[in-house]
Amino acid sequence: MSQVIIFIIQVIILGLFFYSGFYQAKKRVQYKNDERWQAISNRANQIGLKYYQVLVVLIAIITTILLYKPEWNVQLSLSRVLMFGFFLICLEQFVETLGIKYYDKHM
């Protein structure tokens, strides 16, 4: 992947990360941390936890497949793996924000 594409992906994901933080802070102030906001926040946190669980399962499946299929010679540098791991961790915040938006409309 070229460095320009990686940079664009990084800027987009970090933008989503900061947007999520500002959106959640704005909603927390708007709802004044009442019971409804706490229920919405708890459900969104559960979605974030499910995101991590699915991520762990997918990584375990891919690792197992690559372990038992040595002919699939996948060469990745450690810096790329860490970078994509960082991107996936940052995306959890955005997934949680999507959960907040969903439950804010439906609760």
C-alpha positions in Angstrom: 0.0 0.0 0.0 1.4 3.4 -0.8 2.3 5.8 1.9 -0.3 8.3 0.6 -3.2 5.9 0.9 -2.1 4.9 4.4 -1.9 8.6 5.4 -5.4 9.2 4.1 -6.8 6.2 6.0 -5.0 7.4 9.1 -6.4 10.9 8.8 -9.9 9.6 8.3 -9.8 7.2 11.2 -8.3 9.8 13.6 -10.9 12.2 12.4 -13.6 9.7 13.3 -12.0 9.1 16.6 -12.0 12.8 17.6 -15.5 13.3 16.2 -16.7 10.4 18.4 -15.1 12.0 21.5 -16.6 15.4 20.9 -20.0 13.9 20.0 -20.2 11.8 23.2 -19.0 14.8 25.3 -21.7 17.0 23.7 -24.4 14.4 24.3 -23.3 13.9 27.9 -23.6 17.7 28.6 -26.9 17.9 26.7 -28.5 15.1 28.7 -26.8 16.2 31.9 -25.9 12.6 32.7 -29.4 11.6 33.6 -30.8 8.0 33.7 -31.7 8.0 30.0 -28.2 9.0 29.0 -26.7 6.4 31.3 -28.9 3.7 29.8 -27.9 4.8 26.3 -24.2 4.9 27.3 -24.4 1.5 28.8 -25.9 -0.1 25.7 -23.4 1.7 23.5 -20.6 0.4 25.8 -22.0 -3.1 25.3 -21.7 -2.6 21.5 -18.1 -1.6 21.9 -17.4 -4.7 24.0 -19.0 -6.9 21.3 -16.8 -5.1 18.7 -13.7 -6.2 20.6 -15.0 -9.7 21.1 -15.7 -10.1 17.4 -12.2 -8.6 16.6 -10.5 -11.1 18.9 -12.4 -14.0 17.4 -11.5 -12.9 13.9 -7.8 -12.5 14.8 -7.9 -16.0 16.4 -9.5 -17.5 13.3 -7.0 -15.8 10.9 -4.0 -16.8 13.1 -5.2 -20.4 13.2 -5.7 -20.6 9.5 -2.3 -19.1 8.9 -0.8 -21.6 11.4 -2.2 -24.6 9.6 -1.8 -23.4 6.1 2.0 -22.6 5.8 1.8 -22.5 2.0 -0.1 -19.2 2.4 3.1 -17.3 3.0 1.9 -14.0 4.3 4.6 -11.4 4.9 3.7 -8.4 6.9 6.0 -6.0 8.7 5.5 -5.4 12.4 5.0 -1.7 11.8 2.1 -2.4 9.4 0.5 -4.9 11.9 0.8 -2.4 14.7 -0.6 0.4 12.5 -3.7 -1.7 11.5 -4.2 -2.7 15.2 -4.1 0.9 16.1 -6.7 1.7 13.5 -9.0 -1.1 14.7 -8.7 0.1 18.3 -9.5 3.7 17.3 -12.6 2.5 15.3 -14.1 1.1 18.5 -14.8 4.6 19.6 -16.7 5.3 16.4 -18.7 2.1 16.7 -19.7 3.1 20.2 -20.8 6.5 18.8 -22.9 4.8 16.2 -24.5 2.8 19.0 -25.2 6.1 20.9 -26.8 7.6 17.8 -29.0 4.5 17.3 -30.1 4.2 20.9 -30.7 7.9 21.2 -33.3 7.7 18.5 -34.9 4.4 19.6 -35.0 4.7 23.4 
